[in-house]
């Protein structure tokens, strides 16, 4: 049932908050809140700021899950065709990702030692991101046209064939791209993977958009 899913996901999203509260009295008054590419703090904050960060991340994860679980009620584009079980699986992926990311952030900030910097947490976060795209890529091909999830360009939303072929490409791109980036993170030093992260995100974001436009132009040329 949906209500059980919501309760379980909410519990999972609140685990980082519980972890933070358990460590609350051990936290320093001045905490590193942002790190540069060399994992050195370049901005500090306090415990209250960390608390709000954790709450915000949990709220974002819960909000995204609620959107996915209720998409049939709010999406006017053929909502009756939306696969609820698929949306539930994607919502779990998002919730698990946000909960683990949140736990990682609390652990890194609460245990950071400026004289013993480590790149393990950065690698952990990057690996999570790679696994997220690989997992979402596994679902992407089965997403039906809608206004909230998937590659939502003017060309995919107005042409179901465009939607299908674009998401078929996106599924392969995200799945294999995520796997490739996962092994790059394991093999190469963190400074190299940090530099590669932005190009990786830009490629997997813009290639599907460009492809949907290409299919649109191709089909339009056939008609003319």
C-alpha positions in Angstrom: 0.0 0.0 0.0 1.1 3.6 -0.7 0.8 4.6 3.0 3.2 1.9 4.1 5.7 3.0 1.4 5.4 6.6 2.6 6.0 5.6 6.2 9.0 3.4 5.4 10.6 6.1 3.2 10.0 8.7 5.8 11.8 6.6 8.4 14.7 6.0 6.1 15.0 9.8 5.3 15.0 10.6 9.0 17.9 8.2 9.9 20.5 10.9 9.0 18.7 13.3 11.4 18.8 10.6 14.2 22.5 10.0 13.5 23.2 13.7 13.7 21.3 14.1 17.0 23.2 11.1 18.5 26.5 12.9 17.7 25.2 16.4 18.6 27.0 16.8 21.9 30.3 15.6 20.3 30.2 18.2 17.5 32.5 21.2 17.6 31.0 24.7 17.5 32.8 25.4 14.2 32.2 22.8 11.5 33.4 22.6 7.9 30.4 23.1 5.6 32.0 23.2 2.2 35.1 21.6 0.7 37.2 22.5 -2.3 38.4 20.0 -4.9 41.3 19.0 -2.6 38.9 18.2 0.2 40.0 21.2 2.3 37.3 23.2 4.0 36.7 26.7 2.4 33.7 27.6 4.5 32.7 26.9 8.1 29.4 27.0 9.9 27.8 25.8 13.1 25.7 22.8 14.3 22.4 24.6 13.6 23.4 25.1 9.9 24.2 21.4 9.7 20.9 20.5 11.2 19.0 22.7 8.7 21.1 21.1 5.8 20.1 17.6 6.9 16.4 18.6 7.3 16.5 20.3 3.9 18.0 17.2 2.1 15.5 14.9 3.8 12.6 17.2 2.8 13.8 17.3 -0.8 13.9 13.5 -0.9 10.5 13.2 0.6 9.0 15.8 -1.7 10.4 14.0 -4.8 9.0 10.8 -3.5 5.5 12.3 -3.0 5.6 13.7 -6.5 6.4 10.3 -8.0 3.9 8.4 -5.8 1.1 10.8 -6.7 2.0 11.5 -10.4 -1.2 9.8 -11.7 -3.3 12.3 -9.8 -1.4 15.5 -10.9 -0.1 14.7 -14.4 -2.7 15.6 -17.1 -0.7 13.9 -19.9 -2.2 10.4 -20.1 -1.9 9.8 -16.4 -3.9 6.6 -16.7 -1.0 5.1 -18.6 1.5 5.8 -15.9 3.0 2.7 -14.3 2.6 3.2 -10.5 5.0 0.3 -9.6 7.7 1.9 -11.8 7.2 5.3 -10.2 7.4 3.6 -6.7 10.7 1.9 -7.7 12.1 5.2 -8.8 10.9 6.9 -5.7 12.8 4.3 -3.6 15.9 4.9 -5.6 15.7 8.7 -4.9 14.9 8.1 -1.2 17.8 5.7 -0.7 20.2 8.0 -2.6 19.2 11.1 -0.5 19.4 9.2 2.8 22.8 7.7 2.0 24.1 11.1 0.7 22.8 12.8 3.9 24.4 10.2 6.1 27.7 10.7 4.2 27.5 14.4 4.6 26.9 14.2 8.4 29.7 11.6 8.8 32.2 13.7 6.8 31.5 16.9 8.6 31.3 15.5 12.1 34.4 13.4 11.7 36.6 15.7 9.6 40.2 16.2 10.8 41.9 19.0 9.2 45.3 17.5 9.8 44.2 14.1 8.3 42.2 14.9 5.2 40.7 11.9 3.4 39.1 11.6 0.0 37.1 8.5 0.9 33.9 10.5 1.5 34.2 12.3 -1.8 34.7 9.0 -3.6 31.6 7.6 -1.7 29.4 10.5 -2.9 30.7 10.2 -6.5 30.1 6.5 -6.4 26.6 7.1 -5.2 26.0 9.5 -8.0 27.3 7.0 -10.6 25.0 4.3 -9.2 22.1 6.6 -9.2 22.4 7.2 -13.0 23.0 3.5 -13.7 19.9 2.6 -11.7 17.7 5.3 -13.3 19.0 4.3 -16.7 17.7 0.8 -16.0 14.1 2.3 -15.6 14.3 5.1 -18.2 13.1 3.1 -21.2 9.9 2.1 -19.5 8.7 5.6 -18.5 5.6 6.6 -20.4 5.1 10.3 -21.6 4.5 12.6 -18.7 5.3 16.2 -17.6 7.4 15.3 -14.5 9.8 12.4 -15.1 12.1 11.7 -17.9 13.5 13.7 -20.8 10.8 16.4 -21.0 11.5 18.5 -24.1 9.0 20.1 -26.4 9.8 17.5 -29.0 9.4 14.4 -26.7 6.2 15.7 -25.1 4.5 16.4 -28.4 5.5 13.2 -30.2 5.3 9.8 -28.5 7.6 8.2 -31.0 10.2 10.9 -30.2 9.7 10.2 -26.5 10.2 6.4 -27.0 13.4 6.6 -29.0 14.9 9.4 -26.9 14.3 7.4 -23.7 15.7 4.3 -25.3 19.0 6.2 -26.0 18.9 7.8 -22.5 18.5 4.4 -20.8 21.7 3.1 -22.5 23.6 6.4 -22.0 22.8 6.6 -18.3 23.2 2.9 -17.5 26.6 2.4 -19.3 27.7 6.0 -18.5 27.1 5.4 -14.8 29.0 2.1 -14.9 31.9 3.8 -16.7 32.1 6.7 -14.3 31.9 4.2 -11.4 35.1 2.5 -12.5 36.8 5.8 -13.3 36.1 6.8 -9.7 37.6 3.6 -8.4 40.7 3.7 -10.6 41.7 7.3 -10.8 42.7 9.8 -8.1 39.9 12.0 -6.7 41.3 15.2 -8.3 40.9 13.7 -11.8 37.4 12.4 -11.1 36.4 15.8 -9.7 37.4 17.4 -12.9 35.5 14.8 -14.9 32.3 15.1 -12.9 30.9 18.3 -14.5 31.6 17.1 -18.2 30.0 13.8 -17.3 26.9 15.4 -15.9 26.6 17.8 -18.9 27.0 15.0 -21.4 24.3 12.7 -20.0 22.0 15.7 -19.6 22.4 17.4 -23.0 22.9 14.4 -25.3 19.3 13.2 -24.8 18.0 16.8 -25.3 20.0 17.2 -28.5 18.9 13.7 -29.7 15.2 14.5 -29.2 15.7 17.7 -31.3 17.6 15.7 -34.0 14.7 13.2 -34.2 12.2 16.1 -34.4 14.2 17.7 -37.3 14.6 14.3 -39.0 10.9 13.6 -38.9 10.0 17.1 -40.0 12.3 16.7 -43.0 10.5 13.5 -44.0 7.1 15.2 -44.0 8.4 18.1 -46.2 
